[in-house]
Amino acid sequence: MTLSLILACAWAVLANVLGMLPSRDNHWRRAYLLIALGIPLVGYVTYENGPWVGLIVLAAGMSVLRWPLRYLAVWIKRTLKRA
């Protein structure tokens, strides 16, 4: 197992632990932290292991951060509707 995959697994464990802890802001600050760590990590996984493994890791990250993605999709749809 490469270093990038070990880091991706550690990211997934961190995401699950952060999701279990109580939060006053519905975990948004933690989601921003996970996004900031996850984007370069997906690039690193893709660089070391190829695009298919990178897509699998991206899908795993998207499944963890599904609510920020949903709000992003709504924002994009609203912005395109105005234009």
C-alpha positions as CSV (number, residue, x, y, z in Angstrom):
1,M,0.0,0.0,0.0
2,T,1.4,3.4,-1.0
3,L,1.8,6.4,1.3
4,S,-1.0,8.2,-0.4
5,L,-3.5,5.4,0.2
6,I,-2.5,5.2,3.9
7,L,-3.1,9.0,4.1
8,A,-6.4,8.6,2.4
9,C,-7.4,5.9,4.9
10,A,-6.3,8.2,7.7
11,W,-8.4,11.0,6.2
12,A,-11.4,8.7,6.2
13,V,-10.9,7.7,9.8
14,L,-10.4,11.4,10.8
15,A,-13.6,12.3,9.0
16,N,-15.6,9.6,10.8
17,V,-14.2,10.6,14.2
18,L,-15.0,14.3,13.6
19,G,-18.5,13.3,12.5
20,M,-19.1,11.5,15.7
21,L,-18.1,14.5,17.9
22,P,-20.8,17.0,18.8
23,S,-20.7,20.4,17.1
24,R,-22.5,23.7,17.4
25,D,-22.2,24.7,13.8
26,N,-23.5,21.4,12.3
27,H,-19.9,20.3,11.5
28,W,-19.3,23.0,8.8
29,R,-15.9,24.1,10.1
30,R,-14.8,20.5,10.2
31,A,-16.1,20.0,6.7
32,Y,-14.0,22.9,5.5
33,L,-10.9,21.4,7.1
34,L,-11.6,18.0,5.5
35,I,-12.1,19.6,2.1
36,A,-8.9,21.6,2.5
37,L,-7.0,18.4,3.4
38,G,-8.9,16.1,0.9
39,I,-8.4,18.0,-2.4
40,P,-4.6,17.8,-2.4
41,L,-4.8,14.2,-1.1
42,V,-7.0,13.1,-4.0
43,G,-4.4,14.6,-6.4
44,Y,-1.6,12.8,-4.6
45,V,-3.5,9.5,-4.7
46,T,-4.1,10.0,-8.4
47,Y,-0.5,10.9,-9.1
48,E,0.8,7.8,-7.2
49,N,-1.8,5.2,-8.1
50,G,-3.5,6.3,-11.3
51,P,-6.8,7.9,-12.3
52,W,-9.1,5.0,-11.5
53,V,-7.9,4.7,-7.9
54,G,-8.1,8.5,-7.7
55,L,-11.7,8.4,-8.8
56,I,-12.5,5.8,-6.2
57,V,-10.9,7.9,-3.5
58,L,-12.8,11.0,-4.8
59,A,-16.1,9.1,-4.7
60,A,-15.3,8.0,-1.1
61,G,-14.6,11.6,-0.1
62,M,-17.8,12.8,-1.8
63,S,-19.8,10.3,0.1
64,V,-18.4,11.5,3.4
65,L,-19.0,15.2,2.4
66,R,-22.4,14.8,0.8
67,W,-24.1,17.8,2.4
68,P,-21.5,20.4,1.3
69,L,-21.7,18.9,-2.2
70,R,-25.5,19.2,-2.1
71,Y,-25.4,22.9,-1.1
72,L,-22.7,23.5,-3.8
73,A,-25.0,22.0,-6.4
74,V,-27.9,24.1,-5.3
75,W,-25.8,27.2,-5.3
76,I,-24.5,26.5,-8.9
77,K,-28.0,25.7,-10.1
78,R,-29.3,29.0,-8.6
79,T,-26.4,31.0,-10.1
80,L,-26.9,29.5,-13.6
81,K,-30.6,30.2,-13.4
82,R,-30.0,33.9,-12.8
83,A,-27.6,34.2,-15.7
